Amino acid sequence: MKLLISALAAMSIATASAAVAAERAVSIVLVHGAFVDGSGWKDTYDILSNAGYEVLVVQQPTITLRDDVAETERVIAKARHPVILVGHSYGGMIITEAGDNPKVRSLVYLAAYAPDAGESVSSLGEAPVPPSEHKAPVVTEGNYLLVDRDKFPTSFAADVDAATTRFMNAAQLPWGLQAVQTKVDRVAWKTKPTHYMVTSEDHMIPPTLQRTMAKRSGAKVTEMKSSHAVMLSHPREVAAFIRSADTSATE
C-alpha cells in the first residue's frame, strides 16, 4: 500500500510540474468594446486558456476613456507575465493609451479604433464612407449612445447565433459621450509591435477606416469576412491571431 501511495504521489507531483511547465511566458489581457461587456470573450478566453496562457478580461464601464484606461492598467498590473494587450472596437482606443505601459509587449486590434494623438472616436467617425459601407446606427439617450435596437442584429453581429444577438441587443451597455469625445494622448502603436484584424463585413466601423488605421500603425494585418462581433463569430481565428503576436517562443 505504501508503495502504491508513493507512486500516486509521484504521479501527482509530475502532473503538477507538467501543468506549471505548460504555462506560457506571456499573459493576454482582453479589452471589450462599446455596447457589450467582457462576457463576449468567453470562447476566445477558453481557447487561449487551454493553450496555456494566463488570460485576464477587463470589465471597464465605457463611461469615460480615462476611467477605462485606468481600469485596464489595473488589470495589466495583475498579470504574471509581459502582456499582449487586445482591444475590440472601442477597446482599441483604450489599448492605444494603456499599451504605453512598460509591461505591455505588443498590441492586437480587432475591428478596432487605432487613433493617433489628438483623435477621438468622434473625430475618426467623421471620415467619409464609401457607398458600399456603413457607419454605426447609433442613437443618443441623454449623455450616452446606444445602437438602434431595430438595426443592432444586422449592424453589430449579423453572423452570430440569432439568440445570442437578441440577448446582446437587450443587454446593451450605454456608451458615455465622454468616452466617445475624449482625445487620445499616448499612442502605443508608435513604439510597440502591432497586429490588426480587419472585418470586411463590418457595419459598425467601416472596413475602409479600419484599413487606413491599420496601415498607418504599421501593423501586421489580416482580414476576416466577418461582422463587427468577430470574437463571437470566429473565436478560433481570433485566438490564433492573438497567439501570432506572441514572440516569446522564438526569443
C-alpha positions as CSV (number, residue, x, y, z in Angstrom):
1,M,0.0,0.0,0.0
2,K,2.8,2.4,0.9
3,L,4.4,1.7,-2.5
4,L,1.1,2.5,-4.2
5,I,0.6,5.7,-2.3
6,S,4.2,6.8,-3.1
7,A,3.7,6.0,-6.7
8,L,0.4,8.0,-6.8
9,A,2.1,10.9,-5.0
10,A,4.9,10.9,-7.5
11,M,2.5,10.9,-10.4
12,S,0.6,13.8,-8.8
13,I,3.8,15.8,-8.5
14,A,4.8,15.0,-12.1
15,T,1.4,16.1,-13.3
16,A,1.5,19.4,-11.4
17,S,5.0,20.1,-12.7
18,A,3.9,19.4,-16.2
19,A,1.0,21.9,-15.7
20,V,3.4,24.6,-14.5
21,A,5.8,23.9,-17.4
22,A,2.9,24.3,-19.8
23,E,2.1,27.8,-18.8
24,R,3.2,30.3,-21.4
25,A,5.6,33.1,-20.6
26,V,3.1,35.8,-21.8
27,S,-0.2,37.0,-20.4
28,I,-3.1,38.1,-22.5
29,V,-5.4,41.0,-21.5
30,L,-8.7,41.3,-23.4
31,V,-10.5,44.7,-23.6
32,H,-14.1,44.7,-24.8
33,G,-15.7,47.4,-26.9
34,A,-18.7,49.6,-26.6
35,F,-22.3,48.4,-26.0
36,V,-21.2,44.9,-24.7
37,D,-19.1,43.6,-21.8
38,G,-16.3,41.1,-21.2
39,S,-18.6,38.1,-21.5
40,G,-18.2,38.3,-25.3
41,W,-14.7,37.0,-24.9
42,K,-15.8,33.6,-23.4
43,D,-14.9,31.4,-26.3
44,T,-11.7,33.2,-27.1
45,Y,-10.8,33.1,-23.4
46,D,-11.4,29.3,-23.2
47,I,-9.2,28.6,-26.3
48,L,-6.3,30.7,-25.1
49,S,-6.5,29.4,-21.5
50,N,-6.5,25.9,-22.8
51,A,-3.3,26.7,-24.8
52,G,-1.5,27.6,-21.5
53,Y,-1.9,31.4,-21.4
54,E,-2.9,33.4,-18.4
55,V,-5.9,35.4,-19.8
56,L,-7.4,38.4,-18.0
57,V,-10.6,40.1,-19.0
58,V,-11.1,43.8,-18.4
59,Q,-14.7,44.9,-17.4
60,Q,-14.5,48.6,-18.0
61,P,-17.7,50.6,-17.7
62,T,-17.3,52.6,-21.0
63,I,-18.4,55.8,-19.4
64,T,-15.2,57.8,-19.8
65,L,-12.0,57.0,-21.7
66,R,-9.8,58.0,-18.8
67,D,-11.5,55.6,-16.3
68,D,-11.4,52.8,-18.9
69,V,-7.7,53.2,-19.4
70,A,-7.2,53.3,-15.7
71,E,-9.2,50.1,-15.2
72,T,-7.2,48.4,-18.0
73,E,-3.9,49.4,-16.4
74,R,-5.1,48.0,-13.1
75,V,-5.7,44.6,-14.8
76,I,-2.3,44.8,-16.6
77,A,-0.6,45.2,-13.2
78,K,-2.2,41.9,-12.1
79,A,-0.7,39.9,-14.9
80,R,2.0,37.5,-14.0
81,H,3.9,37.9,-17.3
82,P,4.6,40.5,-20.0
83,V,1.3,41.3,-21.7
84,I,-0.3,41.0,-25.1
85,L,-3.0,43.7,-25.0
86,V,-6.0,43.1,-27.1
87,G,-8.8,45.6,-27.9
88,H,-12.0,45.1,-29.8
89,S,-13.9,48.1,-31.3
90,Y,-13.8,51.0,-28.8
91,G,-11.3,48.8,-26.9
92,G,-8.8,50.0,-29.4
93,M,-9.0,53.5,-28.1
94,I,-8.2,52.1,-24.6
95,I,-5.3,49.9,-25.6
96,T,-3.7,52.7,-27.6
97,E,-3.2,54.6,-24.3
98,A,-2.9,51.7,-21.9
99,G,-0.5,49.9,-24.2
100,D,2.1,52.6,-23.3
101,N,2.5,50.7,-20.1
102,P,6.1,49.1,-20.0
103,K,4.6,45.7,-19.1
104,V,2.8,45.6,-22.5
105,R,4.8,43.7,-25.1
106,S,2.5,44.0,-28.1
107,L,-0.9,45.2,-29.2
108,V,-3.7,43.4,-31.1
109,Y,-6.6,45.4,-32.6
110,L,-9.7,43.5,-33.6
111,A,-12.1,45.6,-35.8
112,A,-10.9,48.4,-33.5
113,Y,-10.2,52.1,-33.4
114,A,-6.4,52.7,-33.6
115,P,-6.2,56.5,-33.1
116,D,-3.3,58.8,-33.4
117,A,-2.6,61.6,-30.9
118,G,-5.4,64.1,-30.7
119,E,-8.0,61.8,-32.3
120,S,-11.2,60.6,-30.7
121,V,-13.9,58.2,-31.7
122,S,-16.0,61.2,-32.8
123,S,-13.2,62.7,-35.0
124,L,-12.4,59.3,-36.6
125,G,-16.1,58.9,-37.3
126,E,-16.1,62.0,-39.4
127,A,-14.2,60.2,-42.2
128,P,-16.2,59.8,-45.4
129,V,-17.6,56.3,-46.0
130,P,-17.8,54.6,-49.5
131,P,-21.4,54.0,-50.7
132,S,-21.0,50.2,-50.1
133,E,-20.0,50.6,-46.4
134,H,-21.9,51.6,-43.3
135,K,-21.4,53.7,-40.2
136,A,-22.8,52.6,-36.8
137,P,-26.5,53.3,-36.5
138,V,-26.2,54.9,-33.0
139,V,-28.8,56.9,-31.2
140,T,-28.3,59.4,-28.3
141,E,-30.0,58.9,-25.0
142,G,-29.0,61.7,-22.6
143,N,-25.2,61.5,-22.1
144,Y,-24.9,58.1,-23.7
145,L,-25.0,56.3,-27.1
146,L,-26.8,53.1,-27.9
147,V,-27.1,51.1,-31.1
148,D,-30.5,51.5,-32.7
149,R,-32.3,48.4,-31.4
150,D,-34.0,47.6,-34.7
151,K,-30.7,47.7,-36.5
152,F,-28.4,46.0,-33.9
153,P,-28.8,42.5,-35.3
154,T,-27.6,43.3,-38.8
155,S,-25.2,46.0,-37.8
156,F,-23.3,44.5,-34.9
157,A,-23.5,40.7,-35.2
158,A,-25.1,39.6,-38.4
159,D,-23.2,36.3,-38.5
160,V,-23.7,35.4,-34.8
161,D,-26.3,33.0,-33.5
162,A,-29.7,34.8,-33.5
163,A,-30.5,34.1,-29.9
164,T,-27.1,35.4,-28.7
165,T,-27.6,38.6,-30.8
166,R,-31.1,39.2,-29.4
167,F,-29.7,39.0,-25.9
168,M,-26.7,41.3,-26.7
169,N,-29.2,43.8,-28.1
170,A,-31.4,43.6,-25.0
171,A,-28.4,43.9,-22.7
172,Q,-26.6,46.8,-24.4
173,L,-24.2,48.7,-22.2
174,P,-24.6,52.5,-22.7
175,W,-21.6,54.2,-24.1
176,G,-20.7,57.5,-22.4
177,L,-20.2,60.6,-24.6
178,Q,-17.0,61.4,-22.6
179,A,-15.6,58.1,-23.9
180,V,-16.6,59.0,-27.4
181,Q,-15.4,62.6,-27.4
182,T,-12.1,62.4,-25.4
183,K,-8.9,62.6,-27.5
184,V,-6.1,60.2,-27.1
185,D,-2.8,61.5,-25.6
186,R,-0.5,58.5,-25.7
187,V,-0.1,56.3,-28.8
188,A,1.4,52.9,-28.0
189,W,1.4,51.6,-31.6
190,K,4.2,54.0,-32.4
191,T,6.5,52.1,-30.2
192,K,5.0,48.6,-29.8
193,P,4.6,45.7,-32.3
194,T,1.1,45.9,-33.5
195,H,-1.4,43.5,-35.2
196,Y,-4.7,44.4,-36.7
197,M,-7.6,42.2,-37.8
198,V,-9.9,44.0,-40.4
199,T,-13.5,42.7,-40.5
200,S,-14.6,43.1,-44.1
201,E,-18.4,42.8,-43.4
202,D,-18.4,45.3,-40.6
203,H,-21.4,47.7,-40.3
204,M,-20.1,49.5,-37.2
205,I,-16.6,50.6,-38.1
206,P,-16.2,50.8,-41.9
207,P,-13.6,48.4,-43.3
208,T,-12.0,51.3,-45.2
209,L,-11.4,53.2,-42.0
210,Q,-10.0,50.0,-40.4
211,R,-7.6,49.5,-43.2
212,T,-6.5,53.2,-43.0
213,M,-5.8,52.9,-39.3
214,A,-4.1,49.6,-39.6
215,K,-1.8,50.8,-42.4
216,R,-0.6,53.9,-40.6
217,S,0.1,52.0,-37.5
218,G,2.5,49.7,-39.3
219,A,0.5,46.7,-38.1
220,K,0.7,43.2,-39.4
221,V,-2.7,42.9,-41.0
222,T,-5.2,40.1,-41.7
223,E,-8.7,40.3,-43.0
224,M,-11.7,38.2,-41.9
225,K,-15.0,38.0,-43.7
226,S,-16.9,38.8,-40.5
227,S,-19.3,41.1,-38.9
228,H,-18.1,43.5,-36.2
229,A,-18.5,40.8,-33.5
230,V,-15.6,38.8,-34.8
231,M,-14.6,37.2,-31.5
232,L,-18.1,35.7,-31.3
233,S,-18.5,34.5,-34.9
234,H,-14.8,33.4,-35.4
235,P,-13.3,32.7,-31.9
236,R,-10.7,30.2,-33.2
237,E,-9.4,32.5,-35.8
238,V,-9.3,35.4,-33.3
239,A,-7.4,33.3,-30.8
240,A,-4.9,32.2,-33.4
241,F,-4.4,35.8,-34.5
242,I,-3.8,36.8,-30.9
243,R,-1.3,34.0,-30.5
244,S,0.5,35.2,-33.6
245,A,1.5,38.3,-31.5
246,D,3.3,36.0,-29.0
247,T,7.0,36.0,-29.9
248,S,8.2,34.6,-26.6
249,A,8.6,31.1,-28.0
250,T,11.2,32.3,-30.5
251,E,13.2,34.5,-28.2
